[in-house]
Amino acid sequence: MEIKVREAKRQDLPGILAIYGQPDMDAGKVLSVDEAEKIFRQFQEYPFYRLYVAVAGDKTVGTFALLIMHNLAHLGKKSALVEDVGVLPEFQGHGVGKIMMQFAMEEAKSQHCYKLALSSNAKRERAHQFYDLLGFDRHGYSFRINFPDNDQ
């Protein structure tokens, strides 16, 4: 099975939403394709915010987002942030995640980032072991505040 990573296109959105609909991602809840298209178009407003897909043949089997940010700290060096990593359950454990993260690391290096960071839910021990095997360091703490849904 050959896996290729490429930048996502509008027509990839249904496959991406299927990945995000997994119980351990968004508990089966996903945006409509129309809602996803609107947000996907907003990605282009950022200097470097890309959505990628991993494909096997013509099937979308994985996805992640990569944001590269400019910084005033760290002597102006850029940093990269990976978000929304997902792989279809039947393709987990077959190297898809590794290929996607290697792609993200290479992209961050090519953009001269000083680091690539991601966060993972504390309950996802298998994911933590996966990131450990890829050479990620467990660093610091992740903090967040949840805001109530805004119905506007």
N, C-alpha and C positions, 0 to 999 in steps of 0.2 A: 504494500500500500504506500503510494507516494503522497506525501503531504506537502503542499505549497502554501506559503503565507503571502498574502497580497493585501493591498488597501481595499477596504470594503467599497462596494458600489450600492446604489439605491436598491437594485434588485436582490441584493443579499439580505436585506432587512428581514424578510420572513424567516429565513434560516437562523439569523442571529437571535430573533425574538424567541424561536423555539428553544435555543440553548438557554436563554435567560429565564424561560418558563419552568426550568427544573425545580423540583421541590426545595433543594438546598440553595438555590439562587434567590429567586423572588417568590417562592411558595406558589408557583404556578400562575402568578399574576404577571401580565406583560402589557406593554403599550399596544395600541392598535398600530397597524402599519402606517396609517396617516400621521399619528402622533410621533412615531419613530422617525418618519421622513422629515418632519419639521425640526426635530432635534438634530438629526443627521446634517441638515443644511446649516444649522448653527455651528457645527464643528468647523466649517470653513471660515468662520469669522475669527477664529483663533489663529495666530501665526503658525503653530504646529500642534494641532490636536487631531489625531488620526484614529480611525477605527479600522481594525484589521480582521481578516478572516483566515482561518486555516481550512483548506479545501482538499478533499480526496476525490479526484475526478471532478464531478460537478456538484458534489455535496458539501455544504458548509458543515464542518465538524467541530470547529472551535472559533473563538473570537476573543479579542482584547482591545482595549483603548490605550493609546500612548500619548501623553502630554509632555511636551518639552517646554520648559519654562526658563525665562531669563531671570537672573538674580542680581541684586546689588551686593549682596554678601558673597562670600567665597570668591572674592576678587572678580566678580562678574561672570563666573563660570555658570553655564546652564546646568539644570538638573532635569531628570526625566521621572515621570510617574506613570506606572502601569495601573490600570483600573479595569474592572468588569471582565475578569478572566473567566472563561467558561469553555467546557468541552462537553460534547454530547456523551451521555453515560456509556454508550456502547463503544466509544472510542477512547475512554479514559484508560490509562495504563498501557497505551500503545505508542507513546512518544509524542503525541500531538502537543501537549502542554510544553514539553521540553523544546520542541521546534519553535513554538510561538515565543517562549521566553528567550531563546537564543537569538531569534530575530529581533526582539525588543532590545536586547543588550547590544547587538551590533548596530542597530539604528541609533541608540543613545551614544555609543562610542563615536559613530560617524558624525554626529552632531556636536561632538566635543563636550559632552556632559561629564560632570565630575562624579555623578552618582545616578543610579536607577533605583527607585524605591517603589514598594508596594505595601499594602496592608492586607491582612488576612484575619478573618474572624477567629477569635481565640478558641472556638470549639472545633475548628477544622484541622485537627492534628495531621491527617493524611496530607493535606495541602502544605502544612508546615514542613513535614518531612521531605516533600517534593522540592520545596524551595531551598531547604538545607542542602539537598543533593546537587542542586544546580549552582551552589556556591554563594547563595545569598547569606548574609550575616543577620542574625537576630539583633536588632539595634534599637535601643530606646523603648519608648512606650507609644502606643497609639491612643489618642484621646479624641472623644467626639461628644457632641451634644445633638440629640435628636430634637427636631422641631416638629410641632404638630402639622399635619397636612393642611395645606392652604387650598381651599376650594375655589379660589378665584380663577 
